[in-house]
Amino acid sequence: MTDLQPGGGDTMDIDTPNVARVWDYQLGGKDNFQVDRVAAEQLNQVCRAANAPTGCEVARENRAFIRRAVTYLARQGIDQFIDLGAGLPTRGNVHEVAQAVNPWARTVYVDYDALVAVHGRALLADNPETVMVRADVRQPDSVLGNSQLRSHIDLGRPVAVLMVALLHLFTADEAPAGIVARFRDALAVGSYVVITHVSGDSRPEAAGVLAAEFTRLGVTTPLVPRTAAQIGGFFDGLELVEPGLVSPARWRPDPADVDPGEDTRWMWAGVARLPAR
């Protein structure tokens, strides 16, 4: 997750909760400020009051899903990955998982936030197969046309595009389905799209309260929960691989997870392949 606020520039705002830093805190990271930690704990308190899993649990669930999904894709022969709205490329992220299967796998992390981009480049300085690009996902053509991305990724060959915990940061006016479609249309046959997305299907009242809390706290992006049907629509033109659209915990669980039986029921997840047109 990343700061998608228009006009954010290069200035660090330590007085406003930043969604990328809040997510970093939920993952147990250290790249966050007091305002982010306070916001994260207040969001977690809303979840506890609704007798629902917290953001910490959701973040861990998503990280475990990334590991399984990227491992699956790398074993299918995918050796190019684009992680949109990536946040910081911390331990156990896409490039490390992919390179555990194929040491030559290439990854491009894309994030709007200037500080995330600078820090990410420092973290990746000794990994020539992996780069961090600063670009706004809401402008797909600028991402796809980025010279650094194009020099690192061959869009004429299959690639996996990840939109993990990203699309629920876009309002309807920002046309997230159109964003997904633009990236899909730029991909070669045999490419994949990976999505996780917050949903209120299991607890609609709590989801509404959580979204309102994002607004009250002034987090840099809104939270827009969507239904399974709406999230499934993001996969139009693609073929979902088994087990289809499920919660992240239920997508090909394995014994390596801390507790594969746990399921926050806060999200839907899917991995889909671009078939021959």
N, C-alpha and C positions, 0 to 999 in steps of 0.2 A: 504494500500500500504506500501511496506517496502523496505529497502535497501537490494538488492539481489546481491550486488557487491561481486565477489569472493575474498576471502582472506581479507575481511574487518576486521577480528579480533575484538579485544576489544577496539581499539583506536578510540576516538572520533575525527572526522574530522569536524571542524567548518568552514573550508574554502571552502568546496565543498557542493553544494546544495544536500541535502538528500531527496529522493522522499517521504519517510515516514514523514519527518518534513515539507516538502512543503505541503503535503496533510493535515497535522495537522493544518497548517496555514490557508489553504482554508476552513477548518471546523470551524475556529474561535478559535483554540486551542492556548496554550501558550508554548507548548513543541517544540520550533523551535528557530533558530538563525537568525541573520541579513541576512546571505547569503541565507537562505531558504526563508525569506520574500521577499528579492529583486528578487530572481528567480521566486517566485510565482507571484509577481506583473508584472514582465516582460512577463510571460506566459499569464497572464490575459490581458495585453495590446495587445498581438498578437491576442487574441480572440476578443477584442473590435474593433481592426482595421479591422477584418473580419466580423464585425457586428454579432458576435456569443456570446453566453453565456460564462461566465468566469468559471475558475476552482472553485470559491466559489459556484457558482450555481450548478455545476456538483456534487461537494462534498455534498451539502445539498440534492440534488436529490437522490444520492446514499444512504445517511443515512436514508432518508424517505423510500426508497425501502427496505433496510435492516429491518426496523421496520415492514413493512407490510409482507415481505416474512417470517421472523422468527415467527411472530405472526401466520401466516397461518400454518406454519409447526408445531408449538407447538400445535395448535388446531387439527392437524391431528394425534396427539399422539407422535410426535417426541420429545424425551427428552434428546437427545445427539447431540451436535453441535461441529464441528471442523471448525474454521475460519482460513484459510490459508493466509499468508501474511497480518496478521491482523493489523499491526501498533499498536498504543496504544489503550487499551480497555477503551476508554473514555465514558462519559455519553451517554446513549442511545444506547450502542452497544449491541452485540448479547446476552450476558449473562443476561443483565437487561431486555431485551425484552422477552426472553424465560422464565425467572423466574417470570415475571409478569403474565404469563399464568400458569406455573407450577413451584412452588418454588424449586422443586428438580431437575429441568433441569440442566444438566451438560454441560459445555462449555470448550473446549481447544482452546486457541489462539496460533497460530504458527507464529513465526517471526524469520527471520535470524539475525536481528540487535541486537547486544548484549545489547546496552543501552535501546532499546525498551523492551527487555525481562526483564531486571532488573527493569525498571520503572513499567512495567506491573505487575510484581510479587508484587511490593510494593502496587500498586493500588488494587490488588485482595487479599491481605493478609487476609482480614476478610470475604472472600467468599469461603468456603470450596468446593463448587460445581464447581468452576471455577479455571483454572490454565493457566499459560503462559509457553509455551515450546519454547526453542530456537532451530530451525532447518531450513534447507534450503529446500524450497518447490521443487526446481529442482532435489532433491534427494528423491523421494517419499518413497522409502524403508526405508530410515533413519527416515523419519517422522513417517511412519506407525509402525516402530519397536521401536520407542522411548518408554522407559520404563515408563515414567511419563504419556504419552498419553495412553498407554495400560492399566495402572492401573486406569485410570480415565474414559476411554471409552471402552465399550464392542462392538467390531466390529462384533460380532455375532448377534447383534440386529440392527435395523434400526438407522441410524445416518444421519444428514444433514451436508454436506461439503460445505462451502462457499468459493468461489473464486471471491470476489467482488473487482473490480478495480485492478485486479492482472495480468491476462494473457496478457494484452497489454504491460506488462513490459518485456515479453519474446520475443526474436528474433526467427525466424524460425529455426535457428541452435540449439536452446534450446528445440525444439520439444514440444511446449505446449500441442498439442493434445495427445501426448504420456504421458505427465504428468497427464492430466485429466483422461486418460484411466486407468492408473495404480491405481489411487485413486478409480475410479469407480469399478474396478475389485476386490478391497479389501473390498467392502461394501456388507452388507447383503441386500437381497431382501426387497424392501419397503423403502430403503434409498433414499435420495435426494441429488442433486447437484445444487448449486445456483451460477450463473455467471452474472457479468456485465462486459462489455468490450467496450473500445473506438472504434468508427467507423468513417470513413470518408464518409460514404454513402450520408449524407445530404449535406456535404460541403467538397468535396475532396481536393480542393486547400488549404483551411484553415487547414485541418488536416495535410497536408504535411508540411505546414509552422510551425505548432505547433510541429510536430515531429522533424523538423530541429532545432527549438529553444531549445528543450530538449538537443540535441547534442551540440549546441553552448554554452549553459549555463554549460555544464559538469555535468548535473544531474546524480546521481549514477546509474540510469537505463535508457535505451532508452524508447521511446514511439512508439509503433507499432500499428497504427490503422488497423483494419481489416473489411472486408465486413460482411454483415449479413449472407451470405452463409458460409463464413469461420468460423464465430462465431457459427453458427448453427451446424457446424461439430463437435464442442467440446461436443455436446450432443449426439453423436452417441452411440447407445446402451441404451439410456434413453428415457423416454416418457415425453415430455414437458406437464406441466399442463396448463390449460387455464389461460391467453389468449395466451400462446405460447411465441415466441420470439418477444418482443416489447421493446420500450424505457422504462427505469426504471419508468418514470412518468406515463406510461400507464399500468403498471402491477398492476392490482387490486387497483386503486386509491380509497382513502376514504376521507371523509370530515375533518379528523384530520390533513391532510397535509396543509401546509401554503396556497398553491394554487395548487390543484390537476390538474388544467388546464394547468399549465406551463410544458413545455417540452423542455429541452435543445437540444435534437436531436444530442447529442454527443455520445450516448451509446446505445447498445442493452443489454437486460436483459432477463433472463429466469430461471425458476425453473423446474427441471425435476426429475422424479421418476424412480428408478431402478425396472423394472418389473421382474417377475419370468423368469428365464432363460429356 
